[in-house]
């Protein structure tokens, strides 16, 4: 791209960087004309679109090489490597070979099933065998392998049936004798076992005892206009904490590059061991055939997308009754639009541009294709409504920096050239290259302004085969390495970018009254605080108050979304912003705040008693700024206690802070190792304790860095199998976070989940149960009553504690 930018003449570059929205069609037309005569541009397009030169096309030779590598790994009993190799072989295997009887693909599925079987992944192995049977019903090895797997799953009836099929289709006499022996063994087990229920059926039915979440009324919220924030969402009735405000499927979505090899490209859940590749190229991977079909179908409906897998279905409709409404919105934008275009359809065939170009550009292309598909396939009124809603999405094009305007133009022209021939093949009615490029410029700008990150919650320590109450079975008592961590920490993983037409209407607040969460491709917004009718419903676009400081939040929002945040936390001054980075006063008996910068320096006595959410009025801010100037002048290295007025040496505090933080960073090194030695943990713990002591000597007791330091010490104690010592430090961290966020915040609940697992390991079941009750209440508020079906790690913790 940089080579293309360098060839743009100065006069055209100036027109682009100085352009306004109405000039975009003209600038794009001139850029298309310029690049048409550029010798570098055709070479770039060939690298992005020609399957013969890209690395994303199917390759029979590569598939054969991966298969042979898998066979070699099996002979060496390296089944993990064999699993990876067979998956790669399936990824590169051309569709033409599958159509020739399906034998080549079936063999690979059976080979992978064998590796899965050896690794103990029985369900995945059974699914691979079923795929092989569907492709090649007369393939005896597929029936034989599935019979073995079903026997391991104690499904002796199914195993016996499969072995009979294997015997019927087997042509080798020696293999027939082997199958007959297996049949005799299965008959003995069948005679001695009375199966009362299919284990697979029981497994699925176990998730049906959850109550379905009450869905919001379409009149619960409405769109309103404000002079400073533009469009927003207004409550039309009262909401209690935990009420569902909005449920919406994504209009279009794209997986982020760093998760392409680990997450399904359609539903964005972690890929299983028996992942499914795309039939036409090597780029996307899917968790199931249903996800792959939805990504490629030209008749995908919103309702069918909701049923892409059992987990999503059990959350959306656990009772098995009527499905949830396909779309809950303010004005019924897509109520009459059911058909949605398979988003990978126009990208498939081996072209590399969807894998190479930035995610925002790929998402903009998907928005364009989706919009013209819906427009062509839906009623006139619905199409017009959709076009109107897309036009209303803000884009901030005129606020982009000169370099961003140039980048957006080049990306748009490149995508237009990549899309146009493919869309002609699919018989879409599309505009000229110049018009298409202009449309894409604004779409990319809309993506930057409106795209929401789809976030998955995970627990790195979670492992369904590990008992929280016992040391890991993978390590013997004589092993000097530290066993698996007994904590249950929560991580937020951004896996995809999506456009939600209604979700994009919610405005920002650093202390929001609603929370957005995701199930697969669906957005759910719940109220987290009481919301009265005719008041705005607001989300947080980035870090909340208590997570980062006011100036840092405002700078990020200004750079990312081009507005100055004037929410009440920023305009009035929130105490969490002051506590989170404050030093403490050295005057004996004073618990006042010494601010980390000269934002404010003097406050009326009693500030140490003010709780979360309290405000510093504008008048006090102005008075404090004046007092700060009079007290410390222009000396940036001094600060004033806001309670007693004592002047402190901020430079000395800062030196101790930096030294302690560096020591904490070194103490965290053992966590980066898979299995640290005990002596490494002991050294790290000693260093972390010393750093924590030093931090306590300079930081205010509600400083966020103290919470992080306490957490590191707690994790080190847990890694050393000393949960009793970890309890106090984890509790200290929670007290600080409660002051910064409030007791019922999700950040505090996540830490309480960790505290509950530590208490459980320390045999303090009462404390574990008390914390879990709080966690369940907060999770129910933020994620709805069916949160257990969304977070398997919670089921593990709750089940272990209950037992």
C-alpha positions in Angstrom: 0.0 0.0 0.0 2.8 2.4 0.8 4.2 1.9 -2.7 0.8 2.9 -4.2 0.6 6.0 -1.9 4.0 7.1 -3.0 3.0 7.2 -6.7 0.0 9.5 -6.1 0.9 13.0 -7.5 1.0 15.9 -5.1 -2.0 17.8 -6.6 -4.2 14.7 -6.3 -2.9 14.0 -2.8 -3.8 17.5 -1.7 -7.3 17.2 -3.1 -7.8 14.0 -1.1 -6.5 15.3 2.2 -8.4 18.5 1.9 -11.7 16.9 0.7 -15.0 17.0 2.4 -17.8 14.4 2.2 -19.3 16.0 -1.0 -15.9 15.8 -2.7 -15.4 12.1 -2.2 -16.9 10.9 -5.5 -14.7 13.3 -7.4 -11.5 12.4 -5.6 -12.2 8.7 -5.9 -12.8 9.0 -9.7 -9.5 10.8 -10.1 -7.7 8.2 -8.0 -9.2 5.4 -10.0 -8.1 7.1 -13.3 -4.5 7.6 -11.9 -4.1 4.0 -10.7 -5.4 2.7 -14.1 -2.1 3.9 -15.6 0.1 2.9 -12.7 2.3 -0.1 -13.5 2.5 -1.2 -9.8 -1.2 -1.4 -9.3 -2.0 -4.4 -11.6 0.7 -6.3 -9.8 -0.8 -5.6 -6.4 -4.3 -6.6 -7.7 -2.9 -9.9 -9.0 -1.3 -10.7 -5.6 -4.7 -10.0 -3.9 -7.1 -11.7 -6.4 -5.4 -14.3 -8.5 -5.7 -17.8 -6.9 -2.7 -19.0 -8.8 -0.3 -16.6 -7.0 -2.0 -16.3 -3.6 -1.5 -18.6 -0.6 -5.2 -18.9 0.1 -6.2 -21.3 -2.7 -6.7 -25.0 -2.5 -3.7 -27.2 -3.3 -3.9 -31.0 -3.9 -0.1 -31.4 -3.6 0.0 -29.5 -0.3 -2.9 -31.6 1.0 -1.0 -34.8 0.1 2.2 -33.5 1.8 0.2 -32.7 5.0 -1.4 -36.2 4.9 1.9 -37.9 4.6 3.3 -35.8 7.5 0.3 -36.9 9.5 0.9 -40.6 8.7 4.5 -40.2 9.8 3.4 -38.6 13.0 1.0 -41.5 13.7 3.8 -44.0 13.2 5.8 -42.1 15.8 2.8 -42.0 18.1 2.8 -38.2 18.0 -0.9 -37.9 17.8 -1.1 -34.2 18.5 1.1 -33.5 15.5 -0.9 -36.0 13.4 -4.1 -34.1 14.4 -2.7 -30.8 13.2 -1.4 -32.3 9.9 -4.7 -34.0 9.0 -6.5 -30.8 9.7 -4.1 -28.9 7.4 -4.6 -31.6 4.7 -8.4 -31.1 4.9 -7.9 -27.3 4.7 -5.9 -27.6 1.4 -7.9 -30.5 -0.1 -9.6 -29.2 -3.3 -13.4 -29.5 -3.5 -13.1 -31.3 -6.8 -11.6 -34.3 -5.0 -14.5 -34.3 -2.5 -17.0 -34.4 -5.4 -15.3 -37.5 -6.9 -17.0 -39.9 -4.6 -15.7 -38.2 -1.5 -13.1 -41.0 -0.8 -10.1 -38.7 -0.4 -11.9 -36.5 2.1 -13.4 -39.4 3.9 -9.9 -41.0 4.4 -8.6 -37.8 5.9 -11.6 -37.6 8.3 -11.1 -41.1 9.4 -7.4 -40.5 9.9 -8.1 -37.5 12.0 -10.7 -39.4 13.9 -8.0 -42.0 14.8 -5.8 -39.3 16.2 -8.7 -37.7 18.1 -9.5 -41.2 19.5 -6.0 -41.7 20.7 -6.0 -38.2 22.3 -9.2 -39.0 24.2 -11.4 -36.6 22.3 -14.2 -39.1 21.7 -17.1 -36.7 20.7 -14.9 -35.0 18.1 -13.7 -38.4 16.8 -17.4 -39.5 16.4 -18.2 -36.4 14.5 -15.3 -36.9 12.1 -16.4 -40.5 11.5 -19.9 -39.4 10.8 -18.6 -36.9 8.2 -16.6 -39.6 6.5 -19.7 -41.9 6.4 -21.8 -39.1 4.9 -19.2 -38.6 2.1 -18.5 -42.3 1.5 -21.2 -44.5 3.0 -19.4 -47.8 1.8 -16.1 -46.9 3.6 -15.8 -49.7 6.1 -13.0 -48.1 8.1 -15.3 -45.1 8.9 -17.9 -47.5 10.4 -15.3 -49.5 12.2 -13.6 -46.4 13.7 -17.0 -45.0 14.8 -17.9 -48.3 16.4 -14.7 -48.1 18.5 -15.4 -44.6 19.5 -19.0 -45.3 20.4 -17.9 -48.2 22.5 -15.6 -45.8 24.5 -18.6 -43.6 25.0 -20.5 -46.6 26.4 -23.0 -46.5 23.4 -22.7 -50.2 22.9 -25.9 -50.4 20.8 -24.6 -47.8 18.4 -21.2 -49.4 18.3 -22.6 -52.8 17.5 -24.7 -51.3 14.7 -21.6 -49.6 13.2 -19.5 -52.8 13.5 -22.1 -54.7 11.6 -22.0 -52.1 8.8 -18.2 -52.3 8.8 -18.4 -56.1 8.5 -20.8 -55.8 5.6 -18.7 -53.3 3.6 -15.3 -54.8 4.4 -13.7 -56.8 1.5 -10.5 -58.0 3.2 -10.8 -61.4 4.9 -8.3 -60.6 7.6 -10.1 -57.4 8.4 -13.5 -59.2 8.5 -12.1 -61.6 11.1 -11.0 -58.6 13.2 -14.4 -57.0 13.0 -16.1 -60.2 14.0 -14.0 -60.3 17.1 -15.0 -56.8 18.0 -18.7 -57.7 17.4 -18.4 -60.6 19.9 -17.0 -58.4 22.5 -19.7 -55.8 21.9 -22.4 -58.5 22.2 -21.1 -59.4 25.6 -21.2 -55.8 26.8 -24.7 -55.3 25.4 -25.9 -58.4 27.3 -24.4 -57.0 30.5 -25.4 -53.4 30.1 -29.0 -52.0 30.1 -28.9 -48.5 28.6 -31.6 -46.4 30.1 -30.9 -43.3 28.1 -28.7 -42.2 25.2 -25.8 -40.3 26.9 -25.8 -37.7 24.2 -29.5 -37.0 24.6 -29.1 -36.7 28.3 -26.2 -34.3 27.9 -28.2 -31.9 25.7 -31.4 -32.1 27.8 -29.5 -31.1 30.9 -29.3 -27.5 29.7 -33.1 -27.1 29.4 -33.8 -26.3 33.1 -33.0 -22.6 32.8 -35.7 -20.0 32.5 -35.9 -18.1 29.3 -35.0 -14.4 29.6 -37.8 -12.0 29.2 -37.4 -10.1 25.9 -37.8 -6.4 25.8 -40.7 -4.7 24.2 -40.1 -2.9 20.9 -41.4 0.3 22.6 -39.0 0.1 25.6 -36.5 2.5 24.1 -36.6 5.2 21.3 -34.2 7.3 19.3 -33.7 10.9 20.2 -31.5 13.8 19.1 -29.2 15.9 21.2 -27.2 19.0 20.2 -23.9 17.7 21.5 -24.1 13.9 21.0 -26.3 13.5 17.9 -28.6 10.5 18.0 -29.0 8.5 21.2 -31.3 6.0 22.9 -33.9 7.1 25.4 -35.8 4.9 27.8 -39.5 5.1 27.4 -40.2 3.1 30.6 -38.5 2.4 33.8 -35.8 -0.2 33.9 -34.5 -2.1 36.9 -30.9 -3.5 37.0 -30.7 -6.6 34.9 -33.5 -5.8 32.5 -32.9 -6.7 28.9 -33.0 -3.5 26.8 -32.0 -4.7 23.4 -31.3 -7.9 21.6 -29.9 -7.6 18.0 -28.1 -9.8 15.5 -25.1 -8.3 13.7 -25.8 -6.7 10.3 -22.4 -7.8 9.3 -19.2 -8.9 11.1 -15.6 -10.0 10.5 -13.2 -12.0 12.7 -10.1 -10.2 13.8 -6.8 -11.5 12.2 -5.2 -12.7 15.5 -8.1 -15.1 16.1 -8.4 -16.6 12.6 -6.7 -19.9 13.6 -8.3 -20.2 17.0 -12.0 -19.2 16.6 -14.8 -20.1 14.3 -15.2 -17.5 11.5 -19.0 -17.4 11.8 -20.0 -17.9 15.5 -16.6 -16.8 17.0 -16.4 -19.6 19.6 -13.2 -21.4 20.1 -12.5 -24.0 17.4 -12.9 -27.6 18.4 -10.3 -30.2 17.6 -12.4 -31.4 14.6 -12.6 -27.9 12.9 -14.1 -27.6 9.5 -12.4 -25.7 6.6 -14.0 -23.7 3.9 -14.8 -25.7 0.7 -13.4 -23.1 -1.7 -10.3 -21.6 0.0 -8.0 -22.1 2.9 -8.7 -18.9 4.9 -11.8 -19.5 7.1 -12.2 -22.3 9.7 -15.5 -23.2 11.3 -16.6 -25.1 14.3 -19.3 -27.0 12.4 -20.9 -27.5 9.0 -23.8 -25.4 9.9 -21.5 -22.4 10.6 -19.7 -23.0 7.3 -23.0 -23.2 5.4 -24.3 -20.0 6.9 -21.1 -18.2 6.0 -21.5 -19.3 2.4 -25.3 -19.4 1.8 -27.2 -16.9 -0.3 -30.4 -17.6 1.6 -29.2 -17.4 5.2 -32.0 -16.2 7.5 -31.5 -14.5 10.8 -33.4 -17.2 12.5 -31.3 -20.0 11.0 -28.2 -18.1 12.0 -29.4 -18.2 15.6 -29.5 -22.0 15.4 -25.9 -22.5 14.2 -25.1 -24.6 17.2 -26.6 -26.2 20.3 -24.9 -23.8 22.8 -26.3 -20.7 21.1 -29.7 -22.3 20.8 -29.9 -23.3 24.5 -29.2 -19.8 25.5 -31.6 -18.1 23.2 -34.4 -20.6 23.7 -33.6 -23.0 26.6 -37.2 -24.3 27.0 -37.5 -25.3 23.4 -40.6 -23.1 22.8 -41.0 -20.4 20.1 -37.8 -18.8 19.0 -36.9 -15.3 20.2 -37.8 -12.4 17.9 -35.2 -12.0 15.1 -34.8 -8.4 15.8 -35.7 -6.1 18.6 -35.3 -2.4 17.7 -36.5 1.1 18.1 -38.3 1.5 14.7 -38.6 -2.0 13.3 -35.7 -1.3 10.8 -35.3 -4.9 9.7 -38.5 -6.5 10.9 -39.5 -7.5 7.3 -36.0 -8.5 6.2 -35.2 -12.1 6.8 -32.8 -13.1 4.1 -29.1 -12.3 4.8 -26.2 -12.9 2.5 -23.5 -15.4 3.4 -20.7 -13.0 4.2 -17.8 -15.2 2.9 -19.5 -15.9 -0.4 -18.0 -13.0 -2.4 -14.6 -13.6 -0.8 -14.3 -17.3 -1.5 -12.3 -18.9 -4.3 -8.7 -18.4 -3.3 -8.3 -14.6 -3.3 -6.0 -13.3 -0.6 -7.4 -9.8 -0.1 -9.9 -10.7 2.7 -6.9 -12.2 4.6 -4.4 -9.5 3.8 -6.3 -6.2 4.0 -7.2 -4.6 7.3 -10.3 -6.0 9.1 -12.1 -2.6 8.9 -11.7 -2.7 5.1 -13.0 -6.2 4.8 -16.0 -5.3 7.1 -16.8 -2.3 4.9 -16.8 -4.6 1.8 -19.2 -7.0 3.6 -21.5 -4.0 4.6 -21.7 -3.0 0.9 -22.4 -6.6 -0.3 -24.9 -7.2 2.5 -26.8 -3.9 1.7 -27.1 -4.6 -2.0 -28.2 -8.1 -1.3 -30.9 -7.1 1.2 -32.0 -4.3 -1.1 -32.4 -6.7 -4.1 -34.1 -9.5 -2.1 -36.4 -7.6 0.2 -39.6 -5.5 -0.2 -39.2 -2.0 -1.5 -40.3 -0.4 1.8 -37.9 -2.5 3.9 -35.0 -1.8 1.4 -35.6 1.9 1.6 -35.7 1.8 5.4 -32.4 -0.1 5.5 -30.7 2.3 3.1 -31.9 5.2 5.3 -30.5 3.6 8.4 -27.1 2.9 6.8 -27.0 6.5 5.6 -27.6 7.8 9.1 -24.6 6.0 10.5 -22.1 8.7 11.4 -18.7 8.5 9.6 -16.6 11.5 10.8 -14.9 11.6 7.4 -14.2 15.3 7.6 -12.5 14.9 11.0 -10.0 12.2 9.7 -6.4 13.2 9.7 -4.8 13.8 6.2 -2.9 10.5 6.4 -6.1 8.6 7.3 -8.1 10.2 4.4 -5.4 9.1 2.0 -5.3 5.6 3.5 -9.1 5.2 3.3 -9.1 6.3 -0.3 -6.4 3.8 -1.4 -8.1 1.0 0.6 -11.5 1.8 -1.0 -10.1 1.8 -4.6 -8.3 -1.5 -3.9 -11.4 -3.2 -2.5 -13.5 -1.9 -5.4 -11.2 -3.5 -7.9 -11.2 -6.7 -5.9 -15.0 -6.8 -5.5 -16.2 -5.8 -8.9 -15.3 -8.9 -11.0 -16.4 -11.2 -8.2 -19.8 -9.4 -7.9 -20.2 -9.6 -11.6 -19.7 -13.4 -11.4 -22.4 -13.5 -8.7 -24.7 -11.4 -11.0 -24.9 -8.4 -8.7 -25.9 -5.0 -10.2 -23.0 -2.8 -9.1 -21.9 0.8 -9.9 -18.7 1.9 -11.7 -15.3 1.7 -10.0 -15.3 5.4 -9.1 -18.8 5.3 -7.6 -18.1 2.0 -5.8 -14.8 3.4 -4.4 -16.6 6.6 -3.1 -19.2 4.4 -1.4 -16.5 2.3 0.2 -14.6 5.4 1.5 -17.7 6.3 3.6 -18.3 2.7 4.6 -14.8 2.4 6.0 -15.3 5.6 7.8 -18.6 4.3 9.2 -16.9 1.2 10.4 -14.3 3.2 12.2 -17.0 5.2 14.0 -19.6 2.5 14.6 -18.1 -1.0 14.7 -18.4 -2.8 18.0 -15.9 -5.4 19.2 -17.5 -8.7 19.9 -16.0 -9.9 23.2 -15.7 -13.4 24.6 -15.2 -14.0 28.3 -12.8 -16.8 29.1 -10.9 -18.1 32.1 -7.3 -19.1 31.2 -7.1 -21.4 34.3 -10.4 -23.1 33.5 -10.1 -26.8 32.6 -13.1 -29.1 33.0 -10.8 -32.0 33.7 -9.2 -30.4 36.7 -10.6 -30.7 40.2 -10.4 -27.3 41.9 -10.0 -29.0 45.3 -7.2 -31.3 44.4 -3.7 -30.8 42.9 -3.4 -31.5 39.2 -3.4 -35.2 38.4 -0.8 -34.4 35.7 1.9 -33.9 38.4 3.1 -36.3 40.9 3.8 -35.4 44.5 7.5 -35.8 43.7 7.4 -33.3 40.9 9.1 -30.1 42.0 7.2 -27.9 39.5 4.2 -25.9 40.7 0.8 -27.4 39.8 -1.9 -25.7 38.0 -3.3 -22.4 39.4 -6.3 -22.7 41.6 -7.6 -19.2 40.7 -10.3 -18.5 38.2 -9.5 -15.2 36.6 -11.6 -13.7 33.8 -10.3 -12.3 30.6 -12.1 -10.3 27.9 -11.0 -11.4 24.4 -11.9 -9.2 21.4 -12.5 -11.8 18.7 -14.4 -9.8 16.0 -15.7 -6.5 14.7 -19.4 -6.1 14.0 -21.9 -3.5 12.8 -25.1 -3.4 14.9 -27.5 -0.9 13.3 -29.4 -0.3 16.6 -26.5 -0.9 19.0 -24.5 1.9 17.3 -27.2 4.4 18.4 -26.2 4.2 22.1 -24.2 7.1 23.3 -21.2 7.0 25.6 -20.7 7.6 29.3 -17.6 6.8 31.5 -20.1 5.6 34.2 -22.7 3.9 32.0 -26.1 2.7 33.1 -26.1 -0.3 30.6 -23.8 -3.1 29.6 -23.2 -4.7 26.2 -22.5 -8.4 25.9 -22.4 -10.9 23.1 -23.6 -14.5 22.4 -22.0 -15.5 19.1 -23.1 -12.8 16.6 -25.8 -11.3 18.9 -25.7 -8.2 20.9 -27.4 -8.1 24.3 -27.8 -4.8 26.3 -28.9 -5.0 29.9 -29.5 -2.2 32.3 -27.0 -2.2 35.2 -28.5 0.6 37.2 -32.1 1.8 37.7 -33.1 3.9 34.6 -36.2 6.1 34.8 -38.3 6.8 31.8 -37.3 9.7 29.5 -33.6 9.4 30.5 -30.8 8.3 28.2 -29.4 4.8 28.1 -25.7 4.9 27.7 -22.8 2.4 27.2 -19.1 2.8 27.7 -17.1 2.8 24.5 -13.7 2.1 26.2 -12.3 2.3 29.7 -14.7 3.2 32.5 -14.0 5.6 35.4 -11.8 3.7 37.8 -10.0 1.8 35.1 -8.1 4.7 33.6 -7.8 8.4 34.5 -10.0 11.2 33.2 -7.5 12.7 30.9 -6.5 9.4 29.4 -10.1 8.5 28.7 -10.9 11.8 27.2 -7.8 11.7 24.9 -8.6 8.2 23.7 -12.2 9.1 22.9 -11.1 12.3 21.1 -8.6 10.4 19.0 -10.9 7.4 18.3 -14.4 9.0 18.1 -13.7 12.7 17.7 -15.6 14.0 20.6 -14.8 15.6 24.0 -16.4 13.5 26.7 -18.7 15.6 28.9 -20.3 12.8 30.8 -20.9 13.6 34.5 -17.8 11.6 35.5 -15.6 13.8 33.3 -17.3 17.2 33.5 -18.0 17.1 37.3 -14.9 15.2 38.4 -15.2 11.7 39.8 -13.5 10.6 43.0 -12.5 7.3 41.4 -10.3 9.3 39.0 -8.5 10.9 42.0 -8.2 7.7 44.1 -6.9 5.4 41.4 -3.5 7.2 40.9 -3.2 9.1 44.2 -0.4 9.1 46.7 -1.1 9.1 50.5 -0.3 11.9 53.0 2.7 11.4 55.2 1.2 13.3 58.1 0.5 10.8 60.9 -3.2 10.1 61.2 -4.1 11.8 57.9 -5.7 9.7 55.3 -5.9 12.5 52.7 -5.3 12.2 49.0 -2.1 13.6 47.4 -3.0 13.8 43.7 -0.5 12.4 41.2 -0.7 15.6 39.1 -1.7 19.2 39.6 -5.3 18.7 38.5 -6.5 19.5 42.0 -4.6 19.8 45.3 -7.0 21.0 47.9 -10.3 19.7 49.1 -12.5 20.1 52.1 -11.7 17.8 55.1 -13.5 14.5 55.1 -12.7 13.4 51.6 -11.5 10.0 52.8 -15.1 9.1 53.8 -16.7 10.0 50.4 -17.7 6.8 48.5 -17.8 5.7 44.9 -19.6 7.9 42.5 -19.3 11.0 44.5 -18.7 14.2 42.5 -16.3 17.1 42.7 -18.3 20.1 41.6 -17.0 22.5 39.0 -16.9 25.3 41.6 -14.6 23.2 43.9 -12.5 22.2 40.9 -11.9 25.8 40.0 -11.2 26.8 43.6 -8.9 23.8 44.0 -7.0 24.8 40.9 -6.5 28.3 42.3 -5.4 27.0 45.7 -3.0 24.5 43.9 -1.4 27.4 42.0 -1.0 29.5 45.2 0.3 26.6 47.3 2.9 25.0 45.0 3.3 27.6 42.3 4.9 26.1 39.2 6.8 23.3 40.9 5.7 20.1 39.1 7.6 18.0 41.7 5.5 19.1 44.6 1.9 18.3 45.6 -0.5 19.2 48.3 -2.5 16.9 50.5 -6.2 17.5 49.9 -7.1 16.9 53.5 -4.5 18.6 55.7 -2.7 20.8 53.1 0.7 19.3 53.7 3.1 19.9 50.8 4.8 16.6 49.6 7.7 15.8 47.3 6.0 14.1 44.4 9.3 13.3 42.7 10.4 11.1 45.7 7.1 9.3 45.6 7.4 8.7 41.8 10.9 7.2 42.2 9.7 4.7 44.8 6.7 3.9 42.6 8.7 3.2 39.4 11.2 1.0 41.3 8.4 -1.0 42.9 6.5 -1.5 39.6 9.6 -2.8 37.9 10.1 -5.3 40.7 6.4 -6.4 40.4 7.0 -6.8 36.7 10.0 -9.1 37.3 7.9 -11.0 40.0 5.3 -11.7 37.3 7.8 -13.5 35.0 7.1 -17.0 36.4 3.5 -16.7 35.2 4.7 -16.6 31.7 6.1 -20.1 32.0 4.1 -23.2 31.6 5.5 -24.9 34.7 7.7 -22.6 36.9 9.9 -24.2 39.4 9.1 -23.7 43.1 12.3 -21.8 43.9 11.4 -19.4 41.1 8.0 -18.7 42.7 9.6 -18.3 46.1 12.0 -15.6 44.8 9.2 -13.9 42.9 7.0 -13.9 46.0 9.7 -12.3 48.1 10.2 -9.6 45.5 6.5 -9.0 45.1 6.0 -8.7 48.9 8.8 -6.2 49.1 7.3 -4.2 46.2 3.9 -4.2 47.8 5.3 -2.9 51.1 7.0 0.0 49.3 3.9 0.8 47.3 1.8 0.9 50.5 4.3 3.5 51.9 3.7 6.0 49.1 0.3 5.2 47.4 -3.1 6.0 48.8 -4.9 3.0 50.1 -7.4 3.1 47.2 -4.8 3.5 44.4 -5.5 1.0 41.6 -1.9 0.0 41.4 -2.1 -1.4 45.0 -5.0 -3.6 43.9 -2.9 -5.0 41.0 0.0 -5.6 43.4 -2.2 -7.4 45.9 -3.5 -9.5 43.1 0.0 -10.5 41.9 0.9 -11.6 45.5 -2.3 -13.6 45.8 -1.6 -15.4 42.5 1.9 -16.3 43.6 0.6 -17.7 46.8 -1.9 -19.8 44.8 0.8 -21.0 42.4 2.7 -22.2 45.5 -0.5 -24.0 46.8 -0.9 -21.7 49.7 -4.6 -20.5 49.2 -4.9 -19.5 52.9 -2.2 -16.8 52.5 -3.7 -15.7 49.1 -7.2 -15.0 50.6 -6.2 -11.8 52.5 -4.4 -10.3 49.5 -7.3 -11.0 47.1 -9.7 -9.5 49.6 -7.6 -6.4 49.8 -7.6 -6.0 46.0 -11.4 -6.3 46.0 -11.8 -3.6 48.7 -9.9 -1.1 46.5 -11.8 -2.0 43.4 -15.1 -1.6 45.2 -14.1 2.0 46.1 -13.2 2.7 42.4 -16.1 1.0 40.7 -18.8 0.3 43.3 -19.8 -3.0 45.0 -22.1 -4.3 42.3 -19.7 -3.7 39.3 -18.7 -6.5 37.0 -15.0 -5.9 37.5 -15.5 -6.5 41.3 -17.6 -9.6 40.5 -14.8 -11.0 38.4 -12.4 -10.6 41.3 -14.9 -12.2 43.6 -15.0 -15.2 41.3 -11.3 -15.5 41.8 -11.7 -15.1 45.6 -14.4 -17.8 45.7 -12.1 -20.3 44.0 -9.2 -19.5 46.3 -11.5 -19.8 49.4 -12.8 -23.1 48.0 -9.2 -24.4 47.7 -8.5 -23.2 51.3 -11.6 -25.1 52.6 -13.3 -21.9 53.5 -16.6 -23.0 52.0 -18.7 -20.3 53.7 -16.6 -17.5 52.2 -16.6 -19.2 48.8 -20.4 -19.6 48.9 -20.9 -16.0 50.0 -18.8 -14.6 47.2 -20.4 -16.8 44.6 -23.9 -15.5 45.7 -22.7 -12.0 45.0 -21.1 -13.1 41.7 -24.4 -14.7 40.6 -26.3 -11.6 41.4 -23.9 -9.3 39.5 -23.6 -11.6 36.5 -27.4 -11.9 36.3 -27.5 -8.1 36.2 -24.9 -7.7 33.5 -25.5 -10.8 31.4 -29.1 -11.9 32.1 -30.5 -14.9 34.1 -29.0 -17.4 31.7 -25.4 -16.4 32.2 -24.4 -20.0 33.2 -25.0 -21.3 29.7 -22.6 -18.7 28.3 -19.7 -19.2 30.7 -18.7 -22.9 31.3 -16.1 -21.9 33.9 -18.9 -20.6 36.2 -20.7 -24.0 35.9 -17.5 -25.7 37.0 -17.0 -23.4 40.0 -20.6 -23.4 41.1 -20.9 -27.2 40.8 -17.7 -27.8 42.7 -18.7 -25.5 45.5 -22.2 -26.9 45.7 -20.9 -30.5 46.0 
